[in-house]
Amino acid sequence: MGCGKDGCGCEEIMGLAHIGVFVDDIEVSKAFYMDVLCFECFDESAIDGESGTVKIAFIRNGSCVIELVEFPEKKKRAVDSVIAHIALNVKDIEIVQVCLEKKGVKFETEKPVELPMVFDNGVKYIMFSGPDGEVLELNETM
């Protein structure tokens, strides 16, 4: 699918590759995503630089791929970010919510928010945070 402009190259764009998340401790973040959200780690590397080693781990669950990045120097991240949240598509939001609560996840609301005007039949969502404050969303299209 292209924009119709000859030679622009946008027809080569195939979709989302991954979402990058800066983390303080890559092992803590991997454990959270793998143990709590059932992601799998499929690639890890360490890149030596002038200020130390940058650790990178790619994790996935279904088509959702997240790149966890730990820098050697812990830096304060801006509170305001251009990425608002990472939404995970789920089949039954209530079942996933109960499962995650049993694993210690605290949600921003007691139950999912319903938006019947979004998409054809509506959507339900609920928000929570990862170990580094990244905002995560469970999202069920109705």
ChimeraX attribute file (.defattr): number of C-alpha atoms within 10 A of each C-alpha:
attribute: neighborCount
match mode: 1-to-1
recipient: residues
	/A:1	8
	/A:2	12
	/A:3	9
	/A:4	10
	/A:5	9
	/A:6	9
	/A:7	8
	/A:8	10
	/A:9	11
	/A:10	13
	/A:11	13
	/A:12	9
	/A:13	10
	/A:14	8
	/A:15	6
	/A:16	9
	/A:17	12
	/A:18	14
	/A:19	13
	/A:20	16
	/A:21	16
	/A:22	18
	/A:23	25
	/A:24	18
	/A:25	17
	/A:26	18
	/A:27	13
	/A:28	13
	/A:29	21
	/A:30	20
	/A:31	16
	/A:32	17
	/A:33	19
	/A:34	16
	/A:35	12
	/A:36	17
	/A:37	16
	/A:38	14
	/A:39	20
	/A:40	17
	/A:41	18
	/A:42	10
	/A:43	11
	/A:44	12
	/A:45	12
	/A:46	13
	/A:47	10
	/A:48	11
	/A:49	10
	/A:50	5
	/A:51	9
	/A:52	12
	/A:53	15
	/A:54	15
	/A:55	19
	/A:56	21
	/A:57	20
	/A:58	20
	/A:59	21
	/A:60	19
	/A:61	16
	/A:62	10
	/A:63	11
	/A:64	16
	/A:65	19
	/A:66	20
	/A:67	20
	/A:68	22
	/A:69	21
	/A:70	21
	/A:71	19
	/A:72	15
	/A:73	11
	/A:74	11
	/A:75	10
	/A:76	7
	/A:77	9
	/A:78	7
	/A:79	6
	/A:80	7
	/A:81	8
	/A:82	6
	/A:83	11
	/A:84	10
	/A:85	14
	/A:86	19
	/A:87	16
	/A:88	16
	/A:89	17
	/A:90	16
	/A:91	12
	/A:92	14
	/A:93	19
	/A:94	17
	/A:95	10
	/A:96	14
	/A:97	20
	/A:98	12
	/A:99	14
	/A:100	15
	/A:101	12
	/A:102	11
	/A:103	13
	/A:104	10
	/A:105	16
	/A:106	15
	/A:107	17
	/A:108	11
	/A:109	11
	/A:110	9
	/A:111	14
	/A:112	19
	/A:113	13
	/A:114	15
	/A:115	14
	/A:116	13
	/A:117	9
	/A:118	12
	/A:119	10
	/A:120	9
	/A:121	10
	/A:122	13
	/A:123	17
	/A:124	20
	/A:125	21
	/A:126	21
	/A:127	20
	/A:128	16
	/A:129	16
	/A:130	15
	/A:131	15
	/A:132	14
	/A:133	10
	/A:134	15
	/A:135	15
	/A:136	17
	/A:137	17
	/A:138	21
	/A:139	21
	/A:140	20
	/A:141	19
	/A:142	15
